[in-house]
Amino acid sequence: MPFAASIAVLGLVQAGLVALPAPRSLPGWLGWARSPWWALIPALSIVVVIAVVELDSDSATWLSYLALVAVPPLAAFALAGLIRGSRLVWGLVAVPLFALAWVSKDALVGEAAATALSGLACIALGWLLVCVVPAYWLRLGVYAMAAIDVWFVASDLLQGPNAVLNAAAPAADLPRLQAVHFGSALMGFGDLFVAALVGCLLARSRPRQLEGALLVAALALAFDLLFFAVDQLPATVPVAVALAFVTRRDQAVRGPG
């Protein structure tokens, strides 16, 4: 698939992850963990991974195994109860998705299955964060993540470690779930995570959530035009800008009171 079409699909996947999460209340067993400090996770997810891979390239392989073990059950969790219209039995869909991602890993259908697994897992992770972090601090965490992503790309600090991480693969031709491969385009796991996180943040208001999803789709497609001039872009930026716009508009509608 041509790069333009591939990267456009991934941008639309980000938009879909904003639209999919259902609103959920804080479960009792997570009450002890509620703290604004968890808002550091989005930014640290970039800094720590890049630093670890830069210091030891073999760590990329271990990260691929971590994703292989963690992503399918998290995706099943999201399918079973964290997305709009979900049912408990839907969690079983993670099994054929994983099978497709494994047996057809070099075909579009396999890449689509792996992308779906990673995106759904990101919804589960985003839901956990939204449950334990006040929305204000989590929004700041999203903005910080996008700012760090921009700095890393502009400083050429992301490209080398990213290439190592994207190339890492577990044994036995098992699927690479630590990064997103679709057609001729690549995205980081964090690019899906930030979209799912914003979707979880906006899930309590369906109109705001849909507005955010449409904004992410439009901004991502427009942002992709910059690929005519550069080789790599921080895909967290359209998501952060969409969140800022929706938040600002919501505050303006509610007024100072």
N, C-alpha and C positions, 0 to 999 in steps of 0.2 A: 504494500500500500504506500502511495506517495507520502512524503513527510508532511505536507500541508494538511492532507486529510487525516493522517495519524494524530498529529498534535491537536487538530480541531476536535477529534473524538475525545481525547484525554481532557481537553478543556470542558467539554460537555459532561464528561464523567464527574469532574469537580462540581459542576452545577447540579448534577443529579444527587451528589452526596450532600449538598446543602438542602435539597428538597426532601430527601428520604427520611431523616430521623423523626421519630414520634416523641412527643413530650413524655417525660417520665419523672416521677417524684424520687426524692432521696430515700433509698431503702435504709431501714434501721441499722443494718450491720455496717453501713458506711458513715454513720453519724460521727464517729470518733475521728475520722480522717479529714473533716471539713477544715480547710485552711487556705488563705490566699497564697501561701508559698507554692502550692502546686501549680500556680499560674506560670511559674518559671519553666515548666516542662516543655511547652512548645518551642521556646527559644533554645533551651538546653538540648533538645532533641537534635538540633542541627549542630550546635557547637561540639557536643560530646562525641557524636558519631564521626564527624569530620576529623576531630583531634585524634580519636582512637585509631581510625584508619590511616591517618597521616603518620602516626607514630609506629604502627605495626600493621602492615598490609595484610598479614594473615588473619587479623581480626575481622576482615570483611567476610571471610569464609564462615567464621563463627556467627557473625550477624545473620548470614544466610540461613544457618541452622536454627537460630533463634526465631526468625520469621517463619520458617517452615513448621516449627512446633507451635508457635503462638497464634499465627494468623487463622488457620482453619477453625479451631474452637471459638475464637473471638468472632469470626464470621458467622458461625452457627448460632452463637449467642445473639448476635444482631438480628439474624433472620427469624429467630424464635420469638423475639419480643421487643425489639428496639426500633423497627422501621414501621412506617405507616401501613396499617392493615395486616401486620405480621400475625402468624399463628405459630404455636409451639412446634407443630409438625414441620414447619418450614425450615427449621434448623437442620433437618436431614438433607436439604438441598446442597449444603456445604460439601457433602460426600461426592456427588457427581461433579460438582464444580472442581474439586481437587483432582478427581480422576481425569477430567478433561485437561486441566492445567498440566498434568503430568504426561499423559500419553500423546497430547497434541501440542507440546510446549513450543514448538517452532512454527505452528500454524496460527492464524488469526483467532480461530475458535479457542485454542488453548491460551493464547495471550489474553483474550477477553475474559475467560474463566478466571485466570490468575488475577487480573485487574479487579474483577468483581469480588473475589475473596479478600484482596487487600483493602478495597474500599469499604466493604462491610465490616472488616476488622477495625478499621479506623472509626467507624460509627460507634462500635463498642467502646473503644478507647476514649472517644470524645464524650460519650455519655458518662463514663466514669469521672472524667474531669469536671464536667458541668455539674455533676452531683455534689462535688466536694469543694468547688471554688466559686466564690461570689462572681456574678456575671461581669461586674465592672473590672475586676482584676483579670479575669480570663480574656476580656476584650484587649486589655493592655498586653497580655501575653501573646495574643495573635499579632498585634501590631509590632511587638518586639521581634517575633519570629520573622515577619516579612522584612523588617529593617536589617536584621542580621543576614538574611538570605541575600538581600540586595548588596550588602557590603561584601559578603563572601564572593559573589559572582563578579562584582566590579573589581575586586582586588585579585581575581584569578586564584582564590584560595579553595574554591569548591570543585573546580574541574578535575584536578588530579585524583583526590580521594573519591569523588563521585564515579569516575571511570573504573576505579578499582572495585568499588562497592557494586556497581552495576554488572561487572564481569564475574563476580564471585558466584559460585554455584555449589550446592550440596552434592554429595555423591549419588550414584545410581540415576543420573539424569533427572533427579527430582526437581520440581519447579522452583524458580527463583522468585521468592515473594518479598524480598527486602527492597525491591525496586519495581517500577512499573514499566513494562515493555509492551508496546502495542504498535504493530506495523514497523515503521522506521523511526518512531518517536520514543523518547524515554522521559519518565518523570520520577522524582524521588518519592519514597513512601510518605515523607513529610508533606508533600504537595497534596496528597489525598487526605492525609490526617487533618490538615488545617481546614480543608473544605468540610469534612465531616464534623469537625469541632464547631465550626460556625453554624452548620445546620442544626446541631444539638442546642446551641445557644439560642437560636431563633425559633426552635420548635414549638414553644408555647403559644406563639401567634402564627397561625397558618398564613395569613396575608403577608406578614413580614418575612416569613420563611420563603414563600414563593417569590416575593420581590427580590430577596437576596439571591435566590437561585438564578432568576432571570438576569440579574446584574452580573453575577459571576460568569454566566454563559456569554453575555455580550462583551464584558471586559476581557475575558480570556481570549475570545476570538479576535478582538481588536489588538490585544497585547501581542498575539502571535504574529502579527504583521511585522513586528520588529525583527523576526527571524530573517527577514530579507537583508538586515544589516549586521546582525550578530549571530553567534553560534549557540549561545546559551542564555536563558532568561530565568529570573526567579519567579516560578509559577505560583508562589504564595501571594504575590502582590495583588493580582485581581481579586482574590478572595478577601484580603485585608481591606482593600479599597471598598468593596461591596459592603462589608460589615460596617465600616465607618459611615458610609452613605446611609444605610438603613437605620443605624443608630442615631445619626444626626437628624434624619427626617422624623424618626419617632419622637425624639426629644422636642423637635419644633412643633409637632402636632399636639403633644401633651402640654406644651407651654412651660413657663418657669415654675408653675405650681406643681 
